[in-house]
């Protein structure tokens, strides 16, 4: 029988009575972790070496940790306002950051918060490299005896919903049964802040052995702060949006490139004339690009798209609101076949409109505005969103393949990568020294699926350059010492300088296509390496159009549309106030100009000799940073630097 409790400590005590010996705990990734209950379990285990604790999870979300100096002055008030002063940081993450996990406690993750644990020896040693679809079986093989998950309660009802994390819990239980292992103790913590979503995410209370409903006040849900979208990001999103076929299927990842893509797709549908103007400013020949022509051109979406993505996020909200995501699918294969071959009756279409779903996801994560949107959906909109297992989202194979092929017609899978090679390999999750930045997640799943589905394409998006230690580097390399996506799965790559279509190409054609979307200063070196490796003919001469691949040219092309609001800094909304947005621009500019010792000295001297006059807006920014009346030498230097940066980024 399900036991219902309202006290966290009592729940921990009950778990320890019900589970003997070491605790082997499965935790959902991301939002689905009940932080307070997990912290209570960790505190007990850390104090009692006789009860070892082994956690299996991913994406342990940790709010930003303010640093010293100007960064801290900006971040500390924002973090408290955005996350709340009572947000419970995960205690085991605190320990991992200090390499201070007790010897009898271990944390295995198959996906890390991006860049957060690069310096943790314990986290790097215990990382498990897996495709998302492999995670459930990998956890089952560890024989977990406890699964703990945050859930939502049905408004006015008695059922519970896995809500934000329908991804691998049920798949893990199936894998445990398949391995002949006993069912783990299932513990749910009800969070009234968590939006209710039904469908396959909903279940009766007796699915769980223990249901904890702690009293309020309840900490806020972890909200991802939305970041500003730069010129390069907007250009990438615009090029990528030209590859989407009306009536097709859409998967997008997370981050500013995904935000830019969501904005571009909405612009394509709601203001098509302006959309075409922006794209032509980037590339006058864009409408003749073979990959764009093969995807149906740049028209608005008369049929609409079906969203099928492991993660639902801010971009999907925008696309639903703009009327782009609206093509409904149904789990009735015969109905979907009639829709596909044009033999569907009026009754079939009415059934699809009333019962079908236009958006499927395995987990969701976003801003407070995104969670508010989910909570406030009307009943018809809510029924149109289906939370599914990761095995149903990230792969085709199994008992439903023929149905999924019908649903996922003309699929476009968009993901980000860090580095691409001239021969079409991609690095997305780690560094060449072996350290893990994030994880493979579902990227390989979707790239492989793009090759398995008819008329599907995978597009990997990346910025052409990066800044490292104050110096610019190309993100398109001849080779790199770590690979996430092998070159034999090469397909589409998109940078701010265009689209490289690599599917089925020779190595020489691949090199030429990748060089065409590389920043101008790095093209010659890339081509020379290709010639030296016998991958490029000696007489190849780069076309004159490649000379446009510079940030200056990009800025000139997009400036009118940035200035009139067509391409805003925060296209999907902002969690920062107006003064904070100005400060972010100024601080980013200052960071670039102080990354190297010589540049830092020059910037400090320039700031000290610059006029101290500020306008009202700049004084408001100084007040927000607590530097309106600086005290002591350190604060005075910080104030002069910040004032200098604000004037430069006016």
N, C-alpha and C positions, 0 to 999 in steps of 0.2 A: 504494500500500500504506500501511496505517496505521503510523505511527511511534510507538513507545512510549518515553517518557522519564520520568525520576524527578527531574530537576533543573529548577527554575524558570528560572534564567539560561540554561541550555542550550535550553530551550523558546523563550525570547524570541529567542535567537540564530537558532534554526531558523526561527521565524516571519519574522524580518527577511530571511532568505535566500530564503524561499519567496514573500514578498510584496514586490514592488518598488514604489518610489515612496511616496506618502502612504499612511498606514494609515487605512482607513475601517472602523471596528470596530463591530459590533453586539453589545450586551451585554444579557442578560436583565434584567428588572426584579427588584428585591427580593433574595431569598435566592440566586438562581441566579448571582450574580456571583462569580467566583473572585477574591477581593480581592487575594491575594498576587501572582497572575499579572498582574492588571490594574495593580497598583502597579508591578510590574517593567517592564511595557510603558510606563506613563506616565513612569517615571523615565528610561528610555532616550530617549523622545520629547522630554521637557522639556529634555534636555541636548543634543539634536541637531536644530537648526532645519531641517536639510536633509530630515528625515523628518516632515512634518506629521502630526498625529494628530487624527482626528475621531471622537468617540464618539457613538453613537446608543443611548439607553437610557431608563430611567425608574426612579423610586423607588430612588435611591442611598442605601441605608440607612446612617445615621451614628449611633453611640451618643450619648446625651446628653452635652453638654459642660458640666461643672460651672461655675457662675458663682461670684462672690465671695460672702462673707457666709454666712448660714445655709443658703442653697440649696446652696452648694458643700460645706459641711460635711456636709450630708445626702447629696448626689449622689455625691461622689467615692468614698467607700467602697462605695456600692451599685453604681456603674458597674464598678468593678474586680471586685467579687464576681460580678455578674450576667453580664458580658460576658467576663471574664477579662483578666488584665493583658497578654496577648499578642494581643488582638483587633486585627487589622490595619485601621485606619481607611483609607478610600479617600483616596488622596493628591489626586486631582482634586477631591474634595469640600472638602478642606482649602483648596485653592487657590481654589475658587469662593467660599468663605466670606470670603476676603480679597480677592476680585477680582484674583487673582494668577495666573490661567492665562496661560502664555506666549502670545504672539501667534499662534504656529503650531499651537496646541492649541485645539480647540473641543469643547464638550460640549453635545449637544442632548438634552433630556429632554421626554417628553410627559406625565410625571406626577412630581411632586416630593414628597419627604417633607414632610408637612403643616407649613407655616409655617417650614420650616427655611431657605429661601433667599429669603425676602421682601426681604432687604436686599442681596442679591447682584446687582449690575448685570449681570455676565456671565451668570449663570443666568437672570435675567429676560429678557434680550435673546435668549437662545438657546432659550427655551421654545417648543415646538411644540404648538399646541392641536389635539388629535385625540380622536375617540372611540377607545376601545381597539381596536375592530374595524378601524380605519383604519391602525393603527400598522405592520402588516406591509408593506402596500403603500408607505407613506411611507418606510420604511427601504429597501425594495427600490429605490425611485427615487433614493436616495443612492448606489447601486451599492457596497454594502459589499464589501470584499475579505477580510474576516476576521470570523468569529463565534466568540466565546469563551464557554463555558458550564460551570458546575459540574454534575457528574452523580453519580449513585450507581451502585455496582457490585452486580450481582445476588449475593445471598449464596450461596456455593457454586457460582456459575455464571460465565459469561464475558460476559453481556450488560451493557449500560449502560442507565440510565434517566434521562430528563430530569427525573424526580422532581418537584421543587418548581416547575419552570417549563416546563410543556409548552405554554405559552400561545401564543407567536408564532414560535418558531424554524422549525417546519415550514411554517407559513403564509408566513413570509418567504422561505424557499427556493422555495416554489411561485410567489410573486409575482416573484422574481428570474428564474425560468425563463420566466414569462409575458411579462416585459419583454425577453426575449432576452439577458439578461446572464449572464456566466460565474458558476459556483458559487463562492462565497467559500471560503477555507480554513477548515475546521471544526476547532476545537480544544476538547477536553474536559479538564477537570481533575476527577479522581476525588476525592471527599471521603467518607471512611468514616463521617463523622458524619451524612451525609444519608440519610434513610430511603429504602428501596427501594420503588417503586411500579411495577407492571407495566402491562399493557394497552397502549394506544397510546403511552404514554410510554417503553416499552422498545424497544431496538434493538440490533443487533449493533455490535461495536466499529468495524467498517469504515464505519459511517456517518460517522465522524470521520476526519480526515486525521492528526491528532496527538492522542494520549491521554497526558496528564501525570498521574502518580501520585506526588506528592511524598512524602517520608518524614514521619513524625510528629515532634513532637507537632502535632496539628491544632487550630487555633483553634475555639472554640465557634461553633455556628451563631448568627446574629443572633436573639436572643430579644426579642420585644416585651414590655416590662414591662406587666403588667396593672394598669389604673388603677382607683381606687375608683369605685363606682357610686352616684351621689347620688339623693336623693328624686325629683328631676325625671326622671332617667334611668330609674329603676324604673317610674315612672308611664307614661312613654312606651312602654317595653317591654311593660308590661301591656296598655295600650290596643292596641298593634300586634298583640299575640298573639291578640286577640279577632277579628282579621280573617282568620285563617288557616283554610282549609277542610280538614277531614280528607280524606285521600286525594289531596291536592294536591301542589304543587311549591313549594319554598322557595329564595329567594336572600336572603342578608343580607350587609351590608357589614362594616366594621371599626370598632372603638372601643367606648366604654362603652354607647352606645345599642344596638349589636348584642349586646353582652354581656347587657344587661338583657333584650332580646328573647329570647335563647337561654334565659336562666333562666326567664322567664315561660312560654315554651312547654313547658319541662320540668316546671314546677310545674303547669301545666294538665293534663298527662298523669299525673303521679305523685301529686298531691294535689289533685284537682279541687275538693273542697269548700273547702279553704283558698284556692285560686286564686279561686274565685267570691267568697269573703268579701272578699279584697283589692280586687277590681274593684268590688264594690258599695260599699265604703268610699270609693273614688274617685268613683263615679257610681252612685247607686242605680238609675238607669234604663238602665245599660249594656246589659243583655240585650235591651232594646227598640230599641236604636240600629239604624236601617235597614241600615247597612253591616255590622253584626255579624250581624243576621238573614240578610242576603243571603249571608254567608259560612258559614252553617250553625250558628251558635251557639257555645257555650263547652264542648262536650263533650270528654272525652279522645279520643285518637287511636286509634280501633279499627282503621283501615287503615294509618295512618302516612303520613309524607311522603317524597317524593323530593327530595333536595337537588341543586340545579343552580345553581352560583354560580361567578363568575370566581375568587373567592378562598375557599379552605377555611381555617377558623380555629377558634379556641377554642370558639365557640358550636356549631359542627357536632359537635365532639367530645362536648360535653355532650348534644346531642340524639341522637347515635348511642347513647351509653351509657344514656340514659333510655328508649330504645325509641321515640322520636318519628320519627327518620329511619330508615325501614325499608322503604318501598315501593320495590320493585325494578322497573327498566325493562330492556328488551333492545333491541338494535339490529336485531332482526328485525321489520320493519314488519307483516307478516301476523300474527305472534304478538301484537303490541301492539294490533292492530285487534280480534283475537278477545277479548283481555282487556277492551277498551273496550266492545264490544257485548254482552258476557256469554256469548259462544259458546265460550269457551276450555274445553278438556278438562282432565281431571285431569293428563294428561301435559304439557299446556301449562303448567299452574301449577307442576308439579314442575320443568320446565325453567327457568322464570323464577326459581324459588327457588334453583336450583343454579347458574345461569349469569348471572342478572341483576345489575345494579349499583344501589345505592341512593343513591350520592353521586358527583356529577361536579363537577370543578373544573378550572381552567386553571393556577392557581398556589396555593401555600399559604404561610402566614406566621403565626407565633404564638409562644407561650412555649416555654421548654425542656420543660415538661410536655407540651405539644402534640406536639413532635417525638418525645419519648419514647413517647407513645401510638402514633404512627405506626410507630415502629420495632418496638414490641412487639405489634402486631396479629397475631392468628392468621391462618392462611392464608385461611379463609373470609371474614373481615372485610376482609382486604387485597384479595381479589378483588372485593369489593363496592364498592370505591372506584376510579373511573376518572378519570385525568387526561387532559383533552382539550384540543384547540386552542381558542384564543379564538374562532375563527370558528364553532366548534361550540357554544360556551357562550353567547356574547353576541348571537347573531343567529339568525334562522330561515331566512334566504333562502339558497338554494343547492340542492344535490342531495338534501338530507335533510329538507326542510321538513315534508313530510307525516308522517314518522316523529317529528320533534321535537314537532309539535303533539299527537300521541298521547301522547308521554311527558310533556309539560309541562302536563297538564290542571290547571285551577284554580290557576294559578301566582300566587304572591304575591312581589313584588320589593320588598324593603325596603332603602332607602338613606338616608343622612343628608344634610342640607343645613345651611347656615349661616343663611340668611335666606330668608323667603318673603314674597311680596307678597299684598295683599288680593285681587288678581285671579288668583292661582294660579301665578305664575311663581316660580322657585326659583334661588337663588344657592348654589353648592356648591364652586366651585373657585377663585374670585378675588375681588378687591376692585374697587370702582367706579373706582379710579384706574388700573386695568389690570394691577396686580401679581397674580401667580399665587400662591395659597396652596398648592395641591396639583395638581389637574388634573381634567379631565372624567372620565378613566378610562372605566369601563363604565356610568356612571350613565345617560347619555342612551340607550345601547343598551337597557338594561332598561326604562326608562320607555316608550320607543317600542315595545318588544316587548309590554309589558302592553296596549297599545292594539291590537296586531296579533293577539294570541292570544284565543281564545274564553274568556270567564269569568276572565280574568287581571286583576290589579290591581297598580298601582304605588303604594307608600306612601312618602312622604318624611317622615322623622322629624327634628324639630328642637326644641331647647329654646326656650321662649317668650321668654326674656330672656337677656342677656349682660351682663357687666361690662366696661366699657372705660374706662381711665384713672380708675378708682375710681368711675365712675358707671354706673348701670344703664341699659340700652337695650333696646327691644323688638326681637325678631328677626322680628316680623311687621310689615312696613312697607307704606305705600301704594305706594311705588315704590323701586327701587334701580337704580343706574347700571351694573350688570352682571348678566347672566342666563346661567344654565347650562341650565335647563329652561324653555322658553317657556310662556306661559300657555295656549296652545292644547293642550298636552299635560297639563294639570292633571288630577289624579286624586284620590288621598287624601293628606292631610297629617295628621300626628299630633304633638301637643305634649303636655306634662304635664297639659294641661287638657282633652284629649279628641281626638276624631276629626272632621276636616272632610272630607266627601265632596263633591268638586267635579266629578266626571265628568259632563259633559253639562248642567251647570247654567248658568243665566243669570248675567251679571255681578253682578246684585243679590244673587242667592242665594249666589253665591260669596263676596261681601263679608261677608254675614251669617254664613256658616259659618266663615270665617276669624276674624272678630271673636269668635266664640264660643269659640275656642281660644287667644285672645290674653290676656295678663296684664291684670288689671283696670285698672291705672293708664293703660293705653294704648288701651283700647277706645274711649273717647269721641273722642279725636283721630282715630283711624282712621275712625270713622263720620262725623265731620265732614268729613274729606277726601273720603270717598265721596259725601256729599251735594253738596259743592262741585263735584265732577266729574260730577254728574248720574248717579251709579251707585246711588243709594239714595234711597228716598222720604223726604220731609221728616218724615213723622209716625212713622217707625220708632222704637220704644222697645225698648231691650235687655231681655230677660227677666231676672227676678230671679236666676235660677240662675247667670248670668254673674258675679255678685258673688263666687262661690266661687273665682274664678281668682286665688288669691294663694299665695305660698310658705307662709304661716302655715297656711292651711287644708289645703294639701297635706301639710305636716308632721304636722298633727293626724290626718289620715286614715290616714297610713302608719305613725305612731309605734308602734302595737301590733305591727305586723308587722316593723318594723325591730328592735324590742326583743326579740322572741322568735326572731329568726333566720330568719324566712320570707324576708325581703328583706335579705340580708347586704351589707356593703360590697364584698365580693369574691366574687360569686356563682359565678365560674368558677375560683376559686383565686387565690392571691396569690404574687407574687415577693418580697414584703416581709415581714420578720419582724414580730412583734407590736409591738415598740417602734417600728419604722419606720412601721407603720400609724398608731400614735398620733401620731408626729411629722408625718406627712403631713397629718393632720386639723388639727393645731396650726399648721403652717406655712401651710396654705391659709387658715385663719381669719386669721392674722397678715397675710398678703398682702392680703386684702380690706380690712383695717383700716389699712394703711399705703400704699395706692395713691395717695391725695391728700395734699398737704403738710399740711393742717390735721389730717386724721385721723392721719397719721404722728406729728405732734408730740404729739397727745393720747395715742396709744398708748404712745409712749416715756415720757411723764410718768407715765402710769398704771402702767407696768411698773416704773419706778424707785421709786415710792412704795408699791407693793403688797408684802405680806408675802413674805419669801423662803422660807417653809416649803414643802417638797416631800415627797410620799409616796415610797415605795420605787419604785413604777413610774415616777414622774416623774424620780427620780434616775437610773434606768436609761436613760431617754431622754436626759438631759443627758450621761451617760457616752458613749452612742452618738455624740453630736455633738461629743465632745471638749471639753465646757464644764462638766464637773463641778468643775474647779478653774480658773476663768478667770484669765488673766494680762493685764494691761494694760487700758486704758480701753475699747478696742474690744471685746475679748472679754467684759468685764464687762457692757457694754450689751447685747450679743448674748445673753448668758446670762439677763439679767433679762427681756428681751423674750420669749425662748423659754419661760422658766418661767411668765411671765404667760399666754402663749398655751396652754400645757399645762393650766394651771388652768382657763382659760375653756372648754377643750374636753374636760374630764374626762369 
